[in-house]
Amino acid sequence: MHNDWIALFVILPLAGGIITTALCGNVVLQRIAGLLVLGATGLTAVLLGSQLSPEVPVLVSFMGGWQPPYGIAIALDGVSATLIGIANIVAIAAYFHSFSTLSPAMERRWFHPLFHLLILGVNFSFITGDLFNLFVAFEIMLMASYALIVLGGGRAQMSQAYKYVVLNLVGSTVFVLTAGLLYGIVGTLNYADLARIVSDAKSTGAALPTGFQTLSVMMLFVFALKGAVFPLWFWLPDTYHTMPSSISALFAALLSKVGVYAVLRLFPSVFASPGAEGLTFVNQILPIAAGLTMLIAIGCALSAMNVRRILAMVLIAHVGYLIFGITLMRPMAFAATLHYMGQEMIVMAGLMLCCGVIEKRAGSMRLDELGGLAKSMPGVATMFFVLMIGLIGVPPLAGFYGKALLLREGIGAGSWGLVSATVFTAVLTLVVMLRIWVRAFWGESNSPGFAVPEGAEAGPSLRYGFAMVGISITAVASVGYGFAAEPTLAWATYATRELDNPQEYMFAVLGDRAPAAQPTAAIHKGMTTHEMKTIAMEGDQ
């Protein structure tokens, strides 16, 4: 269904960047304008997402009226609508948090415009319908992140920013070269058209063009670098703990997930499509990368002492969960991946925001210099505990359901190696998080001259009130996500159906150029949403 309002996901944050630039120096007006833009983006996500149905599974807009593959298409389906909505929750929480934790000098300058430009790149990544504009979206997101990572100009930030910038420039170079070569051999970069080419090759038994598998591996390299998949993850833990906590929370929740989204969107239907001749090597790489990402990262988390660095390593390990779900190439595994990705975005952002308040109030994030925070900072301790058990996956919180569904699908597919790696990583995640809790919140400080300020949390002080609002948003969203597991899992199941069979997406974008098979939306025509969700929850029997 054609709907030009999708462009608001780009227009609103762009307007936010322009307006907050014009208001540079007036912090109060910048905050108000920024919150209005974020609120409008969230409202747009709800309104457009509510238009999706079995009869209208995809909303599409063609820039300038030019039809693909020559024109630029942007599309909103269940997957992109879900991730944009969750990204907006995280953005609002991090934005509130920054009001209390950023220095006035940093906030008066370029934080607000850069924040909105980063959200622009993230939103554009989720709705673009072709690889070239995915590259453009990545570059918008990365240019904003380059500036945000050095905001404040500290020595540690500058040294780690160099590594971050160089590696991402390498990834961007490989991306644009691969896109150019791909266009040269197949004549299109449009997602739906690429899926059509692969689908036609599978249905006719024809081989894909020479070099297609090589380019698929190159694309995997790019997205694995963005998503922090082993062995391309080493830049992330060295970077995230050097930034202001509001910014690191935004990075932790969004940047790596954009890379995982690209793998989820493109590999089941195009670059690792099951049954396509010549893509076996890609399908062999993905499980290895998933397993090593889980095991090595969680092992590193056990040995780290800085809490933010520990969380960064846990984040990487859980990216392995998501890649595991994609490697299974099963409809319910895709649903589990989307569901788990959503809760992990919220929880990881909330934990990073908690670290910001702890660091401001206690003066350190090293486990050997923290202790007794449960008494001195009960509000933060409560929020941290709620988010922590959500990350661990204690039922009935959301982390449990996505992880359980991943394991069920892995067992059903006979992927015993990755199932074992997932269980082992889950157990070590429990150990890692309990280590933080016992030493930082229950234990006594081991630093001779270190003491948590007395009366630090006799009710959240006004100075940190905004930070507590941001943390509370993530904690409430995490708990709500878990208690609403039935509808959210049903939605995730419906939203990801097209990843296993991209016919709906191809039909919405290409129209008459799509393969002649009946789109699956038509199969469900006339069914109520409740009936559709009931069938979806039955899985892929």
N, C-alpha and C positions, 0 to 999 in steps of 0.2 A: 504494500500500500504506500502510495506517495505521500510524504509528509515533510514539508520544508522546515518545520519547527525543530527538527533534529539539529539544525545549524546553531541553535541557541547554546548548545553545549560548548561551542567554540566562541560564539559571539559574547556570551556573558562573562567568562573569565578574561577575554580580551578587553572588554569594556572595563572590567575591574582593574586590570593592569594599567590602562590609560588613565582612569579616574584617580586611582591612588598615586600615580605619578604626578598628576596635576596638583594633587593635595599634599605633595611631599613637604614634610615639615610640620603639618598639622595632624598629629597622631590620632586625636579623637575622631576627626572627620574621616581619616583613612580607615580606622577600625569600623566605623558605622557603614561606610561605603562597602568595605570588604565583606562584612556580615550580610548586608543586603544582597550582594552579588551571590554569595554562597547559598543564602536562603532561596534566592530565585532559581539557582541551578538545581538545588534539591527538589524544589516544587516542580520544576520542568521534568526531572527524572521520574517523579511520581506520576505526573499527568500523562506523559508519553508512555511510560511503562504500563500504565493501566489500560492503554489502548491495544496492547498486545493480547492476542487470543488465538485459539486454534484456527480461526478463520483468517486472522491477520497476524501471522507469526513474525513478520519483519516489516519495519517502517523504513522507507528508502527515500532519499532525496538526490536528485541529479543536478550537479552544479551547472548553471547556465542552460539547463535543459538538454545537455548533450548526453546521449545514452552510452553506457559502457559497451565495449571495453575502451572506447576512445575518450569518453567523458569521465569526470570524477564523480564517483558515487560515495555517499556516506549512508550507513545503515545502522539501525538500532534494532537488536533482537533481544531475547531474554538474557543472554550471557552479558552483552554489553550494558544493558539497562541495569542489571544487578550490580555489576562492578562500578558503574558510574554512581549509583546510589550509595553504595558502601564507601566509595572513595570520598564522596561528599560529606558523609558522617565523620570520617577521619579528618578531613580538611577543616571542618568546623571545630572539632575538638582541639586540633593542633593550633588553630587560629586563636581560640580563646586562651589556650595555655600560653601562647607567646606574649599576651598582654602582661602577664605577671613575671615572666622569666627572661625575656629579652632585655638587654640594656636600652635605655631611652635613645642613645645615639644610633644604635643599630636599627631600631624601629622607625626613627624619624627619617632615615635615608631610603634605602631601596628594598627593605624586607617585603613590604606590602605588594609593590608591583611584581617582584620576582615570585612571590608566593602564588599570585593569580596566574602568572604565565606558566608556572609549573603545572598548575591544575589544568590550564588550557592544553598543554602537551599531553597530559594523561587522558583527558576526555577525548581529545582528537585521536589518540591511539586506539581507544575503545570503539570509536564509531567509523573510522576510515574503512573504505572498502577496497583499497589497493595497496600494493607494497610500496610504491613510491611515496604516497602520502603517509604511510606508516613511517617511512624514513624521515619525512618532514616533521611528523609529530614527535618522533624520538629526538630530533635535533632541537625542537622548541623546548621540550622537557629537559634535555641535557644542558642546553645553554643556560636555562634558569637555574638548574642544579649546580652548574659550575660556579655561578655567582653566589648562590646561597651557601655553598660549602666553605667559601672563604670569607663569609660575612663576619666581620670582627677582626679579621687579619691576624689571628694568633699564629705563633710559629708552628704548633702542631697541625693546625688546620691547613696552613700553606704547604707543609711538607707532604701531607696525605692528599691534598687536592691535586698535586702534580701527578701522582700515580693515578688518581681517579680520572683526570682529564686525558692523560695519555692513553690509557687503556680504552676509554670510551671513544676516543678519536680513531683508534685502531678498529674498534668494532664498527663505527660508522663508515669508515673507508671500505671495509669488507662488505658491509651492507649495500652501499650504493654500487659497488662493482658487481656484486652478485645479482642485484636487481637489473642492472644493465645487461649482463650476460643472459639472464633468464628471459628478458624481453627479446633479446636477439634470437633465442632458439624457439620460443613459443609465441611471440608476438603480442603478449598481453601481460599485465601485472595485476589485473583485477582478480580479487579473491574468487568470485563466483565463476569467472571465465577459466581460471586455473583449475578449479574443481571440476568444471565441465570437461576440460581436456583430459584430466586424469580419469574421470568417470567414463568418458568415451573410450579411452584406451583399455580400461578394465572390461567394459562390456563387449568390445570387439576382439579382445585378446592381442591388440597391437602393442608394440613396445613404445615406451615414452621416448622423446627425443634424446639423442646422445648427449650426455653431460647433465641430464636432469638430476640424477642421483648425486653427482658431485656438487651441484648447486644447492641441493637439499641439505647436504652436510654443511656447506658454508653458511646457509641460513640458520642451521642449528647452532653453529658456532656463535653467530651474532646474538641470537635470542638467549643462548645459555650464558653469554657474557652479561647481558642485561639482567637476566634472572638470577645470577649468582649460582650457577650450577657448576659442580666440580668438573674439570679442574680450574674453572675460570672465576672462582668466587673470592680469591684471596684479597682483592681490593676492598671488599665490603667491611669486614671486621676492623680493618685498620682505619677506616674512614668514619664510620658512624659515631664512634664514641668521642670524636674530636669536635663535633658540631654542637651548637645549641640544641637542647633536647627537643624543642618544638619542631625544629627542622629535621633532626634525626628520626623523630616519630613519623613525620610525613614521608621521608625517604624509605624507612623500613616498611611502612604499610603499602606504599604505592609503586616505587620504582622497580623493585624486583618482580612485583606482580604483573607489571606491564610486559616484561619478558616472558613470564609464564603464560600470560594470556595469549601472546602471539603464537606460542607453541600449541596451546589448546585450540586456538582458532584455525591454524593453518595445517598442522601436521596430520590430524586424523583424516582430513578431506583432500589434502594436496601432497605434502612433502613426505609423509610416511603412511599414505593411504593403504590400508590392508588389502592385499590382493593385487596391487599394482606391480607389474613386472618391472624389476630394476630398482626397487626401493627397499630391498631386504636389509642392506647395510645400515640404513638410517634406523630401521626398527631394531637392529641389534645394538646400536649405540645408546639409544634412549634408556633401556633398563640398566645398563652398566652405569651410566651417568647418574641415574636416580639412586641406585644402591650406594655408590661411593659418596655421593653428596650427603646422604643421611648419615652414614657411618663415620666418615672422617670429620665432618663438621661437629657432630655431637661429641666425638672424642676430644676435639679441640675445646669445646665448651667446658668440659670437665676440668681442664687444666688452667683455664683463664681465671684471673682474679678481679678484673674490672667488671662490674655488673653490666654495664652497657655493652661491653665486648662479649660477655657471655650471652646476652640476649641476641646479639648479632649472629653469633655462631648457631644458636638455637633456631633463629630465623632461617639460616641457610639449610640446616638439617631438615626443616619442615618444607622447604622448597622441594627437597627430595621426595616428600610425600606426594606433592602435586604432580611432579614428573612421573612418579610411579602410577598415579591414576591415569595419566595420559597414555602411558605405554601399554596399558591393558586393552585399549581400543574397544571398550565395551560401553554401551549407553549409560548404564548405572554408575560405571567408574567415572565417566565424565561428570555426572551429576554430583558424585561424592567430591570430586576435585573442585568444582565450583562452590559447593557448600562449604567445604573446608577452607578454601581460599578466602571466602568472605569473612568467616569468623576469625581467621588468623590475621587478616588485615586490621580488624578492630582491636583484637587482643594485643597484638604486638605494638600497635601505636599507643595503646593505653599504658602498657608496661614502660615504654620509653618515656612517656609523659610523667609517669610516677618517678622515674629516675631523675628527671629534671628538678622536681621539687626536693627530692632527697639530697641531690648534689648542692642545691642552693642553700638548704637549711643545715645540712650536716657537713658540708665542705669536702666530701670525697665520695668516690664510687667504688673504692677498693674494699673487698670483703674483709681484709685484715685491719681496716680502719673504721668499720661500721659495727654497730651493735646496739641493741636496746631500742630500735626504732619503733617497735610495736607499742611501747609505752610513751615515748616522746612524740611520736607522730601517728596517733591512732587512725586519723582519717586517711592518710596516705597508705598506712599499713592495711587497712580494710580493703581499699580499692585494689591495692597490689595483690592481696590474697585472692579476691574475686577473679581478677584477670589471670592470675597464675593458675588457678585450678581450671579455668576455661582453656588455657593453653595446654595444660596437661591432658585434659579431656575427661574430667570427672563428670559422670552423668549427674543431673540432666543438662549440663552445659553443652554448648554447641560443638566443642571440639570432639566430644565423644562420638556423636552420630556420624560426622563425616569420616572420621578415622575408622569406625566400625564398618561402615559401608565400603570403604576402600579395602579393608581386610577381607570382607566377604567376597568382593569381586575378585581380589587377588587369589583367594583360595579356589573360587569357581573357575578361574582361568588356569589354575595349576602353576601359578607363579610363586613357588614356595620360597625361592631365594629372596625375593623382594618382600614377601610377607614376613619372613624372619627378620629382615633388616628393619622393617617398619616397627615390629614389636620390640626389637632390641632398642631402637631409637626412642620409642615411646617410654620404655622403662628408664633409659638414661636421661630423658627429658625430665621425668619425675625426680630422679636423683639430683640433677643440676638445679632445678627450681627449689627443691627442699634445702639444698645446700645454701642457696641465697637466703631463703626464709630463716633458717636456723641461725646462720652466722650474722646476718644483717638486722633481722627484726627481733630475734629472741636472744641472741648472744650479747656478750659485753664487748665494748670496744677494746681492741688490743693495741691501739696507738697511744703511746705515753702522754702526748700532749693533746689528745683529741677528746672532745666532749660534745655531744649534741646539745644545742642551746636549751636551757631549762624552759619549760612551759611553751615549747615550740608549737604544739598543736592543742592548745587549750581552746579548741574550736578553731577552724581555719581563719587565719588572720586575713585582714582586708588585703594585705599585700599579695597574698597568694590565693585570693578568692577566685580570680579568673582561671588560674591553673587548676584549681579543684573542680571548677565547672567543666573544663576540658576533659579531665580524667573521669569525672562522673558520667559524661556523655558516652565514653567508650565502655565503662563498666555496665551501665544500664543497657546499652546496645548489645553487649556480649551476653548478658543474662537473658534479655528478651529474645535474642537469636536462638538461644538454647531452649527456652521454654516454648518457643514457637517452632520447634523442630519439625512437626508434621507438615504445616503449610510451607515452611521454607524448603524442606526436602522435596515436597511435591512440586514447588515452583522450580527448583534446581533441575529436577528430572525433566520437566517440560521444557525449560530453557535450553537444555543441552541436547535435546533429541536430534536437532539438525546437524550436530557435529558427527554423529554416526551415519546419518543419511542427509547430506547437504542439499537435497532436492528442493526443500522449502526456500532456502537462501538463494539458490541459483534461480529459481522461478521468480522470486521477488525482485532480484536485481536484473536478470537478463530477459525476463519475459519470454517472448516467443523463441529466443535463442537458446533457452534452457533445453536439456534433453526432454524427449517426448514423454517420458514416464510421468504419471500423475503425481503432483506434489502431495506430500503427506498431509498438508493442511486440509486438502480436500477430503481426505479419508475421515477426518474428524469433524467435517462440516455437519452442523446440526446437533452435535453433542453439546451438552452443557459443560461449563468449566469444571463443575464438580465431578462429572463423569470422566472428563479427560484426566483430571488429577488422580482419580481413583485408579484408572488404568495405568497411569504413569507410575504410581507407587507400587504396582505389582512387579516392577522391574522388567528385565529383558528375558522373561521366561520363554 
